[in-house]
């Protein structure tokens, strides 16, 4: 079981992802609606995994990824994006993200991404 922080400015998207993780037996220990809060919560809680939306207020997901990797180079970050954000996804990988999933989320893709990230 992994500890996870779910980050998205949409309450609905956070809820969908949270339900998927809970169904898989993981523990969602916090949620954040922007990159600024995500960085603060990551630094305080140090989860096994953090999901990261790209487009958010206050601080976008790319900047948040850079700051989190700066705090913890081993951080496991799963990007969440809408279709058509390939350029942002490439930048996220360059910044240290481990994988990405596309909205709307599909259980099978989330499972595959987690398996890849944790190498199990």
C-alpha positions in Angstrom: 0.0 0.0 0.0 1.3 3.4 -1.0 0.7 6.8 0.5 -0.5 9.3 -2.1 -1.2 13.0 -2.4 -3.6 13.8 -5.2 -3.2 17.2 -6.8 -5.7 18.8 -9.2 -7.5 22.1 -9.2 -10.7 20.2 -10.0 -12.4 18.7 -7.0 -14.2 16.2 -9.3 -10.8 15.0 -10.8 -9.3 14.7 -7.3 -12.3 12.6 -6.3 -12.1 10.3 -9.3 -8.4 9.7 -8.7 -8.8 9.2 -5.0 -11.5 6.6 -5.6 -9.3 4.7 -8.0 -6.4 4.7 -5.5 -8.6 3.6 -2.6 -10.1 0.8 -4.8 -6.5 -0.3 -5.4 -5.8 -0.4 -1.6 -3.7 2.7 -1.4 -4.0 5.5 1.1 -4.7 9.0 -0.1 -3.2 11.1 2.8 -3.8 14.5 1.3 -5.2 16.5 -1.6 -4.1 19.8 -3.0 -5.8 22.1 -5.5 -2.7 24.0 -6.8 1.1 23.5 -7.1 1.9 25.7 -4.2 -0.1 23.6 -1.7 1.2 20.5 -3.4 4.8 21.4 -2.6 4.0 22.3 1.0 2.1 19.1 1.6 4.8 17.0 -0.1 7.5 18.5 2.1 5.5 17.9 5.2 4.1 14.4 4.4 6.7 12.8 2.1 4.2 10.4 0.4 5.3 7.4 -1.7 3.6 9.0 -4.7 2.2 12.4 -5.7 -0.1 13.0 -8.7 0.2 16.3 -10.4 -2.1 18.2 -12.7 -0.4 20.5 -15.2 -2.7 23.6 -15.4 -3.5 25.0 -11.9 -3.7 28.4 -10.3 -1.0 29.9 -8.0 1.7 27.5 -9.3 1.4 25.1 -12.2 2.3 21.5 -12.1 5.6 21.9 -14.0 6.9 24.4 -11.5 5.7 22.2 -8.6 7.5 19.2 -10.1 10.7 21.1 -10.2 10.4 22.3 -6.6 9.4 18.8 -5.3 12.4 17.2 -7.2 14.5 19.9 -5.6 13.3 18.8 -2.2 13.5 15.1 -2.9 15.3 13.9 -6.1 13.7 10.4 -5.5 10.2 11.8 -5.5 7.7 9.7 -7.5 5.5 12.0 -9.5 2.6 10.9 -11.8 1.5 13.7 -14.1 -2.2 14.0 -15.0 -3.0 15.9 -18.2 -5.7 16.5 -20.8 -5.1 15.3 -24.3 -3.0 17.7 -26.4 -0.5 18.7 -23.7 2.5 16.7 -25.1 4.9 19.6 -24.8 4.0 20.1 -21.1 4.3 16.3 -20.5 7.8 16.3 -22.1 8.8 19.2 -19.8 7.4 17.3 -16.8 9.5 14.3 -17.6 12.6 16.5 -18.0 11.9 18.0 -14.6 11.7 14.5 -13.0 8.1 13.1 -13.4 8.0 9.3 -13.7 4.9 8.7 -15.8 1.7 10.4 -16.9 -2.0 9.5 -17.3 -4.5 11.3 -19.5 -7.9 12.6 -18.4 -10.5 11.1 -18.3 -8.7 8.6 -16.1 -9.0 4.9 -16.9 -8.4 2.4 -14.0 -6.2 0.2 -16.2 -3.9 3.0 -17.2 -3.6 4.2 -13.6 -2.7 0.7 -12.5 -0.1 0.4 -15.2 1.4 3.7 -14.3 1.6 2.8 -10.6 3.1 -0.6 -11.4 5.7 1.1 -13.6 6.6 3.7 -11.0 7.0 1.3 -8.2 8.6 -1.3 -10.4 6.4 -4.2 -9.2 
